[in-house]
Amino acid sequence: MTLVVLVFLAATLLLLLLPFLPGLREIRARRDAAALPVSDTTVDVRHFAHGFRAFLERELGEPLERVRASGMRRSGWIEQQGSYSVLAAGEALELFDDERERGALDRIVAAIGDVEVPAGLSCTREVYAGGTFRAGAGAEVRAALAEADVVLERGARVLRWVHAGRDLRVESGAALSGRASADRSIRVAPGCTFERMHAPLIRFGGGAAPALPRAGDVVGAPSFDVPLTGWRPETVPAPHELAAGRLLVDGDLEIPPRSRVGCDLVVRGRLTLGAGVRLEGSAKGHGAVRLAPGVRVSGSVIGQGDVVLEDNVTVDGPVIAEERLTIGARCTIGTAAEPSTVRAGAITVRGGSVVHGTAWASGRGEVSA
């Protein structure tokens, strides 16, 4: 009887241990210690553009070469993809009668040269332009790839993605749903909306924006020519701790104007940097974060609530807000040498501001005047 009980207990213990065996074996062998791979779909905003370029080479490489050599258009059918048209250099996009009646183009279009989509037309398939791509006022485009420039006229809309080999210009009232990228620059006019953009230089609003604004460029903002005051962490009234170049504040923190701060800031309440503050580090606030006019930050700015950058703020590193991010006029985020990232649930940007790198609104981004 005792033997039966022992066997039963041993079997029960073995069954209980079985789920833990893979983990115990991994702790001992450590064969899976490397970082998990991250898909290009998440990392590279140009992922779909790269995929479409590969599709063109695979499926339309021969027709494109024949049109380039003969100067005559070609049309055909790709299995599981539908019909396509390859346009010669200098040839305008022509619509069939049924497409004109429906106001919709259901073909894949690839052109040796430029492509211009008429105003109000809906393109339900991808478009490729060996030169410049232009979408007329109110046109709707599923996706577009151009080797040169892309121009979206007033009220035009991209549904999935767009990529320009040079510059992407988005006129007032146009909408960039999904991903938008350019190898050189993106310029987004007031009244436009966006989701995710990437380029070495992204300009918001009209007028030329300075590559690196100074605090004194804004009327009423303190100039850095005025001596800055060395700020002392020990003056913080809230409970705090300073260690390893980081100040942790258990409460709200407000840095006085024209102060120089030489450490990273982690604030469990609200964080405010006064006008003209120079922060030689990064800032993170668990509450709302506000940077007054003329603030310069050499690191990143991260807020678990709303983040507000007032006029003429410069941040060299990423700016991330869990909720809403508001960027004032003539702000600069990132540098040409070291691109950065702007990310928030909702983003509002005033004209004249510049982002080097990526601007990503997981909800909605908009450009105000």
Secondary structure as a PSIPRED ss2 file (coil, helix, strand):
# PSIPRED VFORMAT (PSIPRED V4.0)

   1 M C   1.000  0.000  0.000
   2 T H   0.000  1.000  0.000
   3 L H   0.000  1.000  0.000
   4 V H   0.000  1.000  0.000
   5 V H   0.000  1.000  0.000
   6 L H   0.000  1.000  0.000
   7 V H   0.000  1.000  0.000
   8 F H   0.000  1.000  0.000
   9 L H   0.000  1.000  0.000
  10 A H   0.000  1.000  0.000
  11 A H   0.000  1.000  0.000
  12 T H   0.000  1.000  0.000
  13 L H   0.000  1.000  0.000
  14 L H   0.000  1.000  0.000
  15 L H   0.000  1.000  0.000
  16 L H   0.000  1.000  0.000
  17 L H   0.000  1.000  0.000
  18 L H   0.000  1.000  0.000
  19 P H   0.000  1.000  0.000
  20 F H   0.000  1.000  0.000
  21 L H   0.000  1.000  0.000
  22 P H   0.000  1.000  0.000
  23 G H   0.000  1.000  0.000
  24 L H   0.000  1.000  0.000
  25 R H   0.000  1.000  0.000
  26 E H   0.000  1.000  0.000
  27 I H   0.000  1.000  0.000
  28 R H   0.000  1.000  0.000
  29 A H   0.000  1.000  0.000
  30 R C   1.000  0.000  0.000
  31 R C   1.000  0.000  0.000
  32 D C   1.000  0.000  0.000
  33 A C   1.000  0.000  0.000
  34 A C   1.000  0.000  0.000
  35 A C   1.000  0.000  0.000
  36 L C   1.000  0.000  0.000
  37 P C   1.000  0.000  0.000
  38 V C   1.000  0.000  0.000
  39 S C   1.000  0.000  0.000
  40 D H   0.000  1.000  0.000
  41 T H   0.000  1.000  0.000
  42 T H   0.000  1.000  0.000
  43 V H   0.000  1.000  0.000
  44 D C   1.000  0.000  0.000
  45 V C   1.000  0.000  0.000
  46 R C   1.000  0.000  0.000
  47 H H   0.000  1.000  0.000
  48 F H   0.000  1.000  0.000
  49 A H   0.000  1.000  0.000
  50 H H   0.000  1.000  0.000
  51 G H   0.000  1.000  0.000
  52 F H   0.000  1.000  0.000
  53 R H   0.000  1.000  0.000
  54 A H   0.000  1.000  0.000
  55 F H   0.000  1.000  0.000
  56 L H   0.000  1.000  0.000
  57 E H   0.000  1.000  0.000
  58 R H   0.000  1.000  0.000
  59 E H   0.000  1.000  0.000
  60 L C   1.000  0.000  0.000
  61 G H   0.000  1.000  0.000
  62 E H   0.000  1.000  0.000
  63 P H   0.000  1.000  0.000
  64 L H   0.000  1.000  0.000
  65 E H   0.000  1.000  0.000
  66 R H   0.000  1.000  0.000
  67 V H   0.000  1.000  0.000
  68 R H   0.000  1.000  0.000
  69 A H   0.000  1.000  0.000
  70 S H   0.000  1.000  0.000
  71 G C   1.000  0.000  0.000
  72 M C   1.000  0.000  0.000
  73 R C   1.000  0.000  0.000
  74 R E   0.000  0.000  1.000
  75 S E   0.000  0.000  1.000
  76 G E   0.000  0.000  1.000
  77 W E   0.000  0.000  1.000
  78 I E   0.000  0.000  1.000
  79 E C   1.000  0.000  0.000
  80 Q C   1.000  0.000  0.000
  81 Q C   1.000  0.000  0.000
  82 G E   0.000  0.000  1.000
  83 S E   0.000  0.000  1.000
  84 Y E   0.000  0.000  1.000
  85 S E   0.000  0.000  1.000
  86 V E   0.000  0.000  1.000
  87 L E   0.000  0.000  1.000
  88 A C   1.000  0.000  0.000
  89 A C   1.000  0.000  0.000
  90 G C   1.000  0.000  0.000
  91 E C   1.000  0.000  0.000
  92 A C   1.000  0.000  0.000
  93 L C   1.000  0.000  0.000
  94 E C   1.000  0.000  0.000
  95 L C   1.000  0.000  0.000
  96 F C   1.000  0.000  0.000
  97 D H   0.000  1.000  0.000
  98 D H   0.000  1.000  0.000
  99 E H   0.000  1.000  0.000
 100 R H   0.000  1.000  0.000
 101 E H   0.000  1.000  0.000
 102 R H   0.000  1.000  0.000
 103 G C   1.000  0.000  0.000
 104 A E   0.000  0.000  1.000
 105 L E   0.000  0.000  1.000
 106 D C   1.000  0.000  0.000
 107 R C   1.000  0.000  0.000
 108 I E   0.000  0.000  1.000
 109 V E   0.000  0.000  1.000
 110 A E   0.000  0.000  1.000
 111 A E   0.000  0.000  1.000
 112 I C   1.000  0.000  0.000
 113 G C   1.000  0.000  0.000
 114 D C   1.000  0.000  0.000
 115 V E   0.000  0.000  1.000
 116 E E   0.000  0.000  1.000
 117 V E   0.000  0.000  1.000
 118 P C   1.000  0.000  0.000
 119 A C   1.000  0.000  0.000
 120 G C   1.000  0.000  0.000
 121 L C   1.000  0.000  0.000
 122 S E   0.000  0.000  1.000
 123 C E   0.000  0.000  1.000
 124 T E   0.000  0.000  1.000
 125 R E   0.000  0.000  1.000
 126 E E   0.000  0.000  1.000
 127 V E   0.000  0.000  1.000
 128 Y E   0.000  0.000  1.000
 129 A E   0.000  0.000  1.000
 130 G C   1.000  0.000  0.000
 131 G C   1.000  0.000  0.000
 132 T C   1.000  0.000  0.000
 133 F E   0.000  0.000  1.000
 134 R E   0.000  0.000  1.000
 135 A E   0.000  0.000  1.000
 136 G C   1.000  0.000  0.000
 137 A C   1.000  0.000  0.000
 138 G C   1.000  0.000  0.000
 139 A C   1.000  0.000  0.000
 140 E E   0.000  0.000  1.000
 141 V E   0.000  0.000  1.000
 142 R E   0.000  0.000  1.000
 143 A E   0.000  0.000  1.000
 144 A E   0.000  0.000  1.000
 145 L E   0.000  0.000  1.000
 146 A E   0.000  0.000  1.000
 147 E C   1.000  0.000  0.000
 148 A C   1.000  0.000  0.000
 149 D C   1.000  0.000  0.000
 150 V E   0.000  0.000  1.000
 151 V E   0.000  0.000  1.000
 152 L E   0.000  0.000  1.000
 153 E C   1.000  0.000  0.000
 154 R C   1.000  0.000  0.000
 155 G C   1.000  0.000  0.000
 156 A C   1.000  0.000  0.000
 157 R E   0.000  0.000  1.000
 158 V E   0.000  0.000  1.000
 159 L E   0.000  0.000  1.000
 160 R E   0.000  0.000  1.000
 161 W E   0.000  0.000  1.000
 162 V E   0.000  0.000  1.000
 163 H E   0.000  0.000  1.000
 164 A E   0.000  0.000  1.000
 165 G C   1.000  0.000  0.000
 166 R C   1.000  0.000  0.000
 167 D E   0.000  0.000  1.000
 168 L E   0.000  0.000  1.000
 169 R E   0.000  0.000  1.000
 170 V E   0.000  0.000  1.000
 171 E C   1.000  0.000  0.000
 172 S C   1.000  0.000  0.000
 173 G C   1.000  0.000  0.000
 174 A C   1.000  0.000  0.000
 175 A E   0.000  0.000  1.000
 176 L E   0.000  0.000  1.000
 177 S E   0.000  0.000  1.000
 178 G E   0.000  0.000  1.000
 179 R E   0.000  0.000  1.000
 180 A E   0.000  0.000  1.000
 181 S E   0.000  0.000  1.000
 182 A E   0.000  0.000  1.000
 183 D C   1.000  0.000  0.000
 184 R C   1.000  0.000  0.000
 185 S E   0.000  0.000  1.000
 186 I E   0.000  0.000  1.000
 187 R E   0.000  0.000  1.000
 188 V E   0.000  0.000  1.000
 189 A C   1.000  0.000  0.000
 190 P C   1.000  0.000  0.000
 191 G C   1.000  0.000  0.000
 192 C C   1.000  0.000  0.000
 193 T E   0.000  0.000  1.000
 194 F E   0.000  0.000  1.000
 195 E E   0.000  0.000  1.000
 196 R E   0.000  0.000  1.000
 197 M E   0.000  0.000  1.000
 198 H E   0.000  0.000  1.000
 199 A E   0.000  0.000  1.000
 200 P E   0.000  0.000  1.000
 201 L E   0.000  0.000  1.000
 202 I E   0.000  0.000  1.000
 203 R E   0.000  0.000  1.000
 204 F E   0.000  0.000  1.000
 205 G C   1.000  0.000  0.000
 206 G C   1.000  0.000  0.000
 207 G C   1.000  0.000  0.000
 208 A C   1.000  0.000  0.000
 209 A C   1.000  0.000  0.000
 210 P C   1.000  0.000  0.000
 211 A C   1.000  0.000  0.000
 212 L C   1.000  0.000  0.000
 213 P C   1.000  0.000  0.000
 214 R C   1.000  0.000  0.000
 215 A H   0.000  1.000  0.000
 216 G H   0.000  1.000  0.000
 217 D H   0.000  1.000  0.000
 218 V C   1.000  0.000  0.000
 219 V C   1.000  0.000  0.000
 220 G C   1.000  0.000  0.000
 221 A C   1.000  0.000  0.000
 222 P C   1.000  0.000  0.000
 223 S C   1.000  0.000  0.000
 224 F C   1.000  0.000  0.000
 225 D C   1.000  0.000  0.000
 226 V C   1.000  0.000  0.000
 227 P C   1.000  0.000  0.000
 228 L C   1.000  0.000  0.000
 229 T E   0.000  0.000  1.000
 230 G E   0.000  0.000  1.000
 231 W C   1.000  0.000  0.000
 232 R C   1.000  0.000  0.000
 233 P H   0.000  1.000  0.000
 234 E H   0.000  1.000  0.000
 235 T H   0.000  1.000  0.000
 236 V C   1.000  0.000  0.000
 237 P C   1.000  0.000  0.000
 238 A C   1.000  0.000  0.000
 239 P C   1.000  0.000  0.000
 240 H E   0.000  0.000  1.000
 241 E E   0.000  0.000  1.000
 242 L E   0.000  0.000  1.000
 243 A E   0.000  0.000  1.000
 244 A C   1.000  0.000  0.000
 245 G C   1.000  0.000  0.000
 246 R E   0.000  0.000  1.000
 247 L E   0.000  0.000  1.000
 248 L E   0.000  0.000  1.000
 249 V E   0.000  0.000  1.000
 250 D C   1.000  0.000  0.000
 251 G C   1.000  0.000  0.000
 252 D C   1.000  0.000  0.000
 253 L E   0.000  0.000  1.000
 254 E E   0.000  0.000  1.000
 255 I E   0.000  0.000  1.000
 256 P C   1.000  0.000  0.000
 257 P C   1.000  0.000  0.000
 258 R C   1.000  0.000  0.000
 259 S E   0.000  0.000  1.000
 260 R E   0.000  0.000  1.000
 261 V E   0.000  0.000  1.000
 262 G C   1.000  0.000  0.000
 263 C C   1.000  0.000  0.000
 264 D E   0.000  0.000  1.000
 265 L E   0.000  0.000  1.000
 266 V E   0.000  0.000  1.000
 267 V E   0.000  0.000  1.000
 268 R C   1.000  0.000  0.000
 269 G C   1.000  0.000  0.000
 270 R C   1.000  0.000  0.000
 271 L E   0.000  0.000  1.000
 272 T E   0.000  0.000  1.000
 273 L E   0.000  0.000  1.000
 274 G C   1.000  0.000  0.000
 275 A C   1.000  0.000  0.000
 276 G C   1.000  0.000  0.000
 277 V C   1.000  0.000  0.000
 278 R E   0.000  0.000  1.000
 279 L E   0.000  0.000  1.000
 280 E C   1.000  0.000  0.000
 281 G C   1.000  0.000  0.000
 282 S C   1.000  0.000  0.000
 283 A E   0.000  0.000  1.000
 284 K E   0.000  0.000  1.000
 285 G E   0.000  0.000  1.000
 286 H C   1.000  0.000  0.000
 287 G C   1.000  0.000  0.000
 288 A C   1.000  0.000  0.000
 289 V E   0.000  0.000  1.000
 290 R E   0.000  0.000  1.000
 291 L E   0.000  0.000  1.000
 292 A C   1.000  0.000  0.000
 293 P C   1.000  0.000  0.000
 294 G C   1.000  0.000  0.000
 295 V C   1.000  0.000  0.000
 296 R E   0.000  0.000  1.000
 297 V E   0.000  0.000  1.000
 298 S C   1.000  0.000  0.000
 299 G C   1.000  0.000  0.000
 300 S C   1.000  0.000  0.000
 301 V E   0.000  0.000  1.000
 302 I E   0.000  0.000  1.000
 303 G E   0.000  0.000  1.000
 304 Q C   1.000  0.000  0.000
 305 G C   1.000  0.000  0.000
 306 D C   1.000  0.000  0.000
 307 V E   0.000  0.000  1.000
 308 V E   0.000  0.000  1.000
 309 L E   0.000  0.000  1.000
 310 E C   1.000  0.000  0.000
 311 D C   1.000  0.000  0.000
 312 N C   1.000  0.000  0.000
 313 V C   1.000  0.000  0.000
 314 T E   0.000  0.000  1.000
 315 V E   0.000  0.000  1.000
 316 D C   1.000  0.000  0.000
 317 G C   1.000  0.000  0.000
 318 P C   1.000  0.000  0.000
 319 V E   0.000  0.000  1.000
 320 I E   0.000  0.000  1.000
 321 A E   0.000  0.000  1.000
 322 E E   0.000  0.000  1.000
 323 E E   0.000  0.000  1.000
 324 R E   0.000  0.000  1.000
 325 L E   0.000  0.000  1.000
 326 T E   0.000  0.000  1.000
 327 I E   0.000  0.000  1.000
 328 G C   1.000  0.000  0.000
 329 A C   1.000  0.000  0.000
 330 R C   1.000  0.000  0.000
 331 C C   1.000  0.000  0.000
 332 T E   0.000  0.000  1.000
 333 I E   0.000  0.000  1.000
 334 G C   1.000  0.000  0.000
 335 T C   1.000  0.000  0.000
 336 A C   1.000  0.000  0.000
 337 A C   1.000  0.000  0.000
 338 E C   1.000  0.000  0.000
 339 P C   1.000  0.000  0.000
 340 S E   0.000  0.000  1.000
 341 T E   0.000  0.000  1.000
 342 V E   0.000  0.000  1.000
 343 R E   0.000  0.000  1.000
 344 A E   0.000  0.000  1.000
 345 G E   0.000  0.000  1.000
 346 A E   0.000  0.000  1.000
 347 I E   0.000  0.000  1.000
 348 T E   0.000  0.000  1.000
 349 V E   0.000  0.000  1.000
 350 R E   0.000  0.000  1.000
 351 G C   1.000  0.000  0.000
 352 G C   1.000  0.000  0.000
 353 S C   1.000  0.000  0.000
 354 V E   0.000  0.000  1.000
 355 V E   0.000  0.000  1.000
 356 H E   0.000  0.000  1.000
 357 G E   0.000  0.000  1.000
 358 T E   0.000  0.000  1.000
 359 A E   0.000  0.000  1.000
 360 W E   0.000  0.000  1.000
 361 A E   0.000  0.000  1.000
 362 S E   0.000  0.000  1.000
 363 G E   0.000  0.000  1.000
 364 R E   0.000  0.000  1.000
 365 G E   0.000  0.000  1.000
 366 E E   0.000  0.000  1.000
 367 V E   0.000  0.000  1.000
 368 S E   0.000  0.000  1.000
 369 A C   1.000  0.000  0.000
